[in-house]
Amino acid sequence: MMGVKQFLSTTMVCAAVTYQPAQGQDATLFPSLRDYSNEAIRLHGLAALFPDRVLFEQPQLEIHSESRVAARVEDLPRAIKYIRLYRLNEAKYVLAEFQTHSALILDLRFLKSNYTAVDTLSAFATAKQAKTLATVGTVPADLSISGETSSTVRDFPAIVLCNRETAGPFEAVLHQLQAAGAIIAVGESTAGRTGFYTKASANAWILCGEVRPDSDTSLVGVGFEPRIQLESDAKENYLSYHLYEAGTDILQLLGNEDSSSDSDQASEADSGIIEPDRILQRGVDIISALQILQQQTEL
């Protein structure tokens, strides 16, 4: 049996061998290892340990929108107002016009913005509260993190539609609003693009700061999680949203039979091809259920 002294001696030798830089066998055991600097190896190690906090592509949001307007407004069944947002920073007045509407759906899918829009979105809060976002590290000096203390009187929470393409600092505001019961989000978790990066080398960027809904909740890489989650593949996600952009009547995307006369004129062939927008339909269903509950309470 190996004695204690012999065991310790063997362990020290093994440790020395383990941590000694490999020489002469690098190319065999680790092909192309010499192509990487120590800094590059360190950064890739950090990226493996902390996903979305070390990036090897420049972190920028493609916020370009082909729409000529900041938002589009549609009337849906059951007196629902549907607002699809394209440019968050320009949609303030459109949202203000309808923020007191009792049945409201805000479609933020595929919306990307570098703004927190804390003033605009926090206006949908149903109770007076301080709207202040938390920041950690270094964030842009012009980043808006607080809004006025106000509230909106509305029968139901606003419904917010989101997906993995919903991206920007405003994700933190959505988290605050849902936690306060001011909105009900439907769809997929958002992109988690609430961080800011500094360039570390020629092709690496490291997280240097982030905006948070509160000091303890980081959304970087994780995103804002909707209360009602609906999984969909990339094709369904894209088509259900962009059919409307291609000119399809939005009522056809609801997949119900209570469409207007305009929708009824669509051919049976067309109605068979068009798949309903499940996320939008779920938003309408939630408002319908809330309206029925309200009517029963009033009886």
Salt bridges, closest charged atoms under 4 A:
GLU39 OE2 - ARG42 NH2 2.90
ASP75 OD1 - LYS81 NZ 2.58
GLU90 OE1 - ARG87 NE 2.96
ASP107 OD2 - ARG84 NH2 3.49
ASP107 OD2 - ARG109 NH2 2.77
GLU165 OE1 - LYS112 NZ 3.08
GLU210 OE2 - ARG53 NH1 3.63
GLU210 OE2 - ARG212 NH2 3.08
GLU236 OE2 - ARG278 NE 2.56
GLU245 OE1 - ARG72 NH1 3.93
GLU245 OE2 - ARG84 NH1 2.72
ASP277 OD2 - ARG109 NH2 2.82
